[in-house]
Amino acid sequence: MKNQYLRILLAVLCFAAMGITAAAQGRDLIVVTLPFPSVASGKMLPAGKYIVSRVSDDKSEGLILSSYDTHTSIIVHPIDVEDASEDNPQVSFTRVAGQNFLSSIRTAYDIYNLPLSRPAIMEAAIQSHQHTHASESSGNN
């Protein structure tokens, strides 16, 4: 009889442990929509829905953005992680030379501030400059 109670107790403890692990993994799991193509970690991400999750339990290790629709995945490493004051998942962008750069991701518990890729910013500025000069020169003909 004691063995049966012991087995039941052990089974309950195992289920409880699995529930705690699942809660820890899902803590920063959100779905966000990029309304337009955006640059993150130097890579162009197509517009669409992305699942955002932590790389590991250490929130400073980074986030994985993955889209099943566009078959795109990327790992972004934050320069800073702040506590979120409210549960309002969202993404923020910085617009440079006509391109949108993903600058922060707010999950239910944290705000991940992302670095802007200098090479990508420089490339966007050069392309914008070349496009402006091409438009001016074609207008003079």
C-alpha positions as YAML, in Angstrom:
chain: A
units: angstrom
residues:
- id: 1
  name: MET
  ca: [0.00, 0.00, 0.00]
- id: 2
  name: LYS
  ca: [2.87, 2.37, 0.84]
- id: 3
  name: ASN
  ca: [4.47, 1.64, -2.54]
- id: 4
  name: GLN
  ca: [1.28, 2.69, -4.31]
- id: 5
  name: TYR
  ca: [1.15, 6.03, -2.43]
- id: 6
  name: LEU
  ca: [4.83, 6.54, -3.12]
- id: 7
  name: ARG
  ca: [4.26, 5.99, -6.86]
- id: 8
  name: ILE
  ca: [1.33, 8.41, -6.90]
- id: 9
  name: LEU
  ca: [3.34, 11.03, -5.02]
- id: 10
  name: LEU
  ca: [6.27, 10.58, -7.38]
- id: 11
  name: ALA
  ca: [3.99, 10.91, -10.43]
- id: 12
  name: VAL
  ca: [2.44, 14.11, -9.03]
- id: 13
  name: LEU
  ca: [5.88, 15.57, -8.36]
- id: 14
  name: CYS
  ca: [7.02, 14.75, -11.90]
- id: 15
  name: PHE
  ca: [3.97, 16.45, -13.43]
- id: 16
  name: ALA
  ca: [4.50, 19.48, -11.20]
- id: 17
  name: ALA
  ca: [8.17, 19.70, -12.25]
- id: 18
  name: MET
  ca: [7.21, 19.50, -15.93]
- id: 19
  name: GLY
  ca: [4.68, 22.31, -15.42]
- id: 20
  name: ILE
  ca: [7.30, 24.54, -13.81]
- id: 21
  name: THR
  ca: [9.74, 23.87, -16.66]
- id: 22
  name: ALA
  ca: [7.08, 24.63, -19.29]
- id: 23
  name: ALA
  ca: [6.19, 27.89, -17.53]
- id: 24
  name: ALA
  ca: [9.84, 28.96, -17.45]
- id: 25
  name: GLN
  ca: [10.28, 28.22, -21.15]
- id: 26
  name: GLY
  ca: [7.10, 30.05, -22.16]
- id: 27
  name: ARG
  ca: [7.76, 33.12, -20.04]
- id: 28
  name: ASP
  ca: [8.99, 35.24, -22.95]
- id: 29
  name: LEU
  ca: [7.28, 33.41, -25.80]
- id: 30
  name: ILE
  ca: [5.21, 35.89, -27.82]
- id: 31
  name: VAL
  ca: [3.98, 36.37, -31.36]
- id: 32
  name: VAL
  ca: [4.68, 39.71, -33.02]
- id: 33
  name: THR
  ca: [3.88, 41.10, -36.45]
- id: 34
  name: LEU
  ca: [6.47, 43.00, -38.44]
- id: 35
  name: PRO
  ca: [4.23, 45.25, -40.55]
- id: 36
  name: PHE
  ca: [6.97, 45.93, -43.08]
- id: 37
  name: PRO
  ca: [10.38, 44.50, -44.03]
- id: 38
  name: SER
  ca: [12.87, 45.29, -41.26]
- id: 39
  name: VAL
  ca: [16.56, 44.89, -40.54]
- id: 40
  name: ALA
  ca: [17.63, 43.01, -37.39]
- id: 41
  name: SER
  ca: [21.21, 41.98, -36.60]
- id: 42
  name: GLY
  ca: [22.24, 43.05, -40.10]
- id: 43
  name: LYS
  ca: [19.72, 40.74, -41.78]
- id: 44
  name: MET
  ca: [16.58, 41.77, -43.69]
- id: 45
  name: LEU
  ca: [13.43, 40.20, -42.27]
- id: 46
  name: PRO
  ca: [10.33, 40.05, -44.48]
- id: 47
  name: ALA
  ca: [7.07, 41.45, -43.12]
- id: 48
  name: GLY
  ca: [4.92, 38.89, -41.32]
- id: 49
  name: LYS
  ca: [4.24, 37.11, -38.05]
- id: 50
  name: TYR
  ca: [7.19, 35.96, -35.95]
- id: 51
  name: ILE
  ca: [7.43, 33.82, -32.84]
- id: 52
  name: VAL
  ca: [9.82, 35.38, -30.35]
- id: 53
  name: SER
  ca: [11.42, 33.21, -27.67]
- id: 54
  name: ARG
  ca: [14.49, 33.28, -25.46]
- id: 55
  name: VAL
  ca: [17.68, 31.54, -26.54]
- id: 56
  name: SER
  ca: [18.19, 30.31, -22.96]
- id: 57
  name: ASP
  ca: [17.04, 30.92, -19.40]
- id: 58
  name: ASP
  ca: [19.53, 33.81, -19.24]
- id: 59
  name: LYS
  ca: [17.56, 36.65, -20.81]
- id: 60
  name: SER
  ca: [20.72, 38.54, -21.77]
- id: 61
  name: GLU
  ca: [21.72, 35.69, -24.13]
- id: 62
  name: GLY
  ca: [19.26, 36.87, -26.75]
- id: 63
  name: LEU
  ca: [16.05, 36.11, -28.56]
- id: 64
  name: ILE
  ca: [15.11, 33.91, -31.50]
- id: 65
  name: LEU
  ca: [12.71, 35.35, -34.06]
- id: 66
  name: SER
  ca: [11.26, 32.73, -36.36]
- id: 67
  name: SER
  ca: [8.58, 32.81, -39.01]
- id: 68
  name: TYR
  ca: [6.98, 29.68, -40.37]
- id: 69
  name: ASP
  ca: [5.35, 31.68, -43.18]
- id: 70
  name: THR
  ca: [8.59, 33.08, -44.60]
- id: 71
  name: HIS
  ca: [10.90, 30.30, -43.33]
- id: 72
  name: THR
  ca: [13.11, 32.89, -41.68]
- id: 73
  name: SER
  ca: [14.91, 32.65, -38.33]
- id: 74
  name: ILE
  ca: [17.38, 34.95, -36.66]
- id: 75
  name: ILE
  ca: [18.99, 35.31, -33.25]
- id: 76
  name: VAL
  ca: [19.23, 38.85, -31.91]
- id: 77
  name: HIS
  ca: [21.46, 39.79, -29.00]
- id: 78
  name: PRO
  ca: [20.27, 42.70, -26.87]
- id: 79
  name: ILE
  ca: [22.56, 45.47, -25.70]
- id: 80
  name: ASP
  ca: [20.30, 46.02, -22.70]
- id: 81
  name: VAL
  ca: [17.39, 44.23, -21.01]
- id: 82
  name: GLU
  ca: [14.96, 46.18, -18.83]
- id: 83
  name: ASP
  ca: [12.02, 45.03, -16.74]
- id: 84
  name: ALA
  ca: [8.69, 45.76, -18.42]
- id: 85
  name: SER
  ca: [6.26, 47.69, -16.26]
- id: 86
  name: GLU
  ca: [3.21, 46.24, -17.97]
- id: 87
  name: ASP
  ca: [2.23, 43.25, -20.08]
- id: 88
  name: ASN
  ca: [2.11, 44.88, -23.51]
- id: 89
  name: PRO
  ca: [4.12, 42.86, -26.07]
- id: 90
  name: GLN
  ca: [5.25, 44.96, -29.02]
- id: 91
  name: VAL
  ca: [8.15, 45.79, -31.30]
- id: 92
  name: SER
  ca: [9.74, 49.18, -31.97]
- id: 93
  name: PHE
  ca: [11.64, 50.41, -35.00]
- id: 94
  name: THR
  ca: [14.16, 53.08, -35.88]
- id: 95
  name: ARG
  ca: [13.91, 54.44, -39.42]
- id: 96
  name: VAL
  ca: [17.22, 55.29, -41.08]
- id: 97
  name: ALA
  ca: [17.53, 56.35, -44.72]
- id: 98
  name: GLY
  ca: [14.20, 54.80, -45.63]
- id: 99
  name: GLN
  ca: [14.83, 51.45, -43.94]
- id: 100
  name: ASN
  ca: [13.25, 50.16, -40.75]
- id: 101
  name: PHE
  ca: [15.59, 48.72, -38.13]
- id: 102
  name: LEU
  ca: [14.18, 46.61, -35.30]
- id: 103
  name: SER
  ca: [15.27, 48.51, -32.18]
- id: 104
  name: SER
  ca: [13.41, 46.84, -29.30]
- id: 105
  name: ILE
  ca: [11.17, 43.93, -28.44]
- id: 106
  name: ARG
  ca: [8.85, 44.13, -25.44]
- id: 107
  name: THR
  ca: [7.66, 40.83, -24.01]
- id: 108
  name: ALA
  ca: [5.31, 40.34, -21.09]
- id: 109
  name: TYR
  ca: [8.16, 40.72, -18.59]
- id: 110
  name: ASP
  ca: [11.14, 42.36, -20.30]
- id: 111
  name: ILE
  ca: [12.18, 44.97, -22.84]
- id: 112
  name: TYR
  ca: [15.06, 43.89, -25.08]
- id: 113
  name: ASN
  ca: [16.90, 46.87, -26.59]
- id: 114
  name: LEU
  ca: [18.70, 45.83, -29.76]
- id: 115
  name: PRO
  ca: [21.81, 47.33, -31.32]
- id: 116
  name: LEU
  ca: [21.53, 48.96, -34.70]
- id: 117
  name: SER
  ca: [23.91, 47.31, -37.15]
- id: 118
  name: ARG
  ca: [26.38, 49.98, -38.30]
- id: 119
  name: PRO
  ca: [27.19, 48.23, -41.61]
- id: 120
  name: ALA
  ca: [23.47, 47.92, -42.39]
- id: 121
  name: ILE
  ca: [22.89, 51.58, -41.52]
- id: 122
  name: MET
  ca: [25.80, 52.64, -43.72]
- id: 123
  name: GLU
  ca: [24.53, 50.49, -46.60]
- id: 124
  name: ALA
  ca: [21.01, 51.97, -46.24]
- id: 125
  name: ALA
  ca: [22.44, 55.48, -46.25]
- id: 126
  name: ILE
  ca: [24.56, 54.78, -49.36]
- id: 127
  name: GLN
  ca: [21.60, 53.22, -51.20]
- id: 128
  name: SER
  ca: [19.39, 56.16, -50.25]
- id: 129
  name: HIS
  ca: [22.07, 58.61, -51.40]
- id: 130
  name: GLN
  ca: [22.55, 56.75, -54.71]
- id: 131
  name: HIS
  ca: [18.78, 56.59, -55.25]
- id: 132
  name: THR
  ca: [18.47, 60.34, -54.61]
- id: 133
  name: HIS
  ca: [21.24, 61.15, -57.10]
- id: 134
  name: ALA
  ca: [19.76, 58.80, -59.71]
- id: 135
  name: SER
  ca: [16.37, 60.50, -59.37]
- id: 136
  name: GLU
  ca: [17.94, 63.97, -59.67]
- id: 137
  name: SER
  ca: [19.98, 63.06, -62.73]
- id: 138
  name: SER
  ca: [17.05, 61.42, -64.52]
- id: 139
  name: GLY
  ca: [14.93, 64.49, -63.82]
- id: 140
  name: ASN
  ca: [17.44, 66.73, -65.62]
- id: 141
  name: ASN
  ca: [17.26, 64.81, -68.90]
...
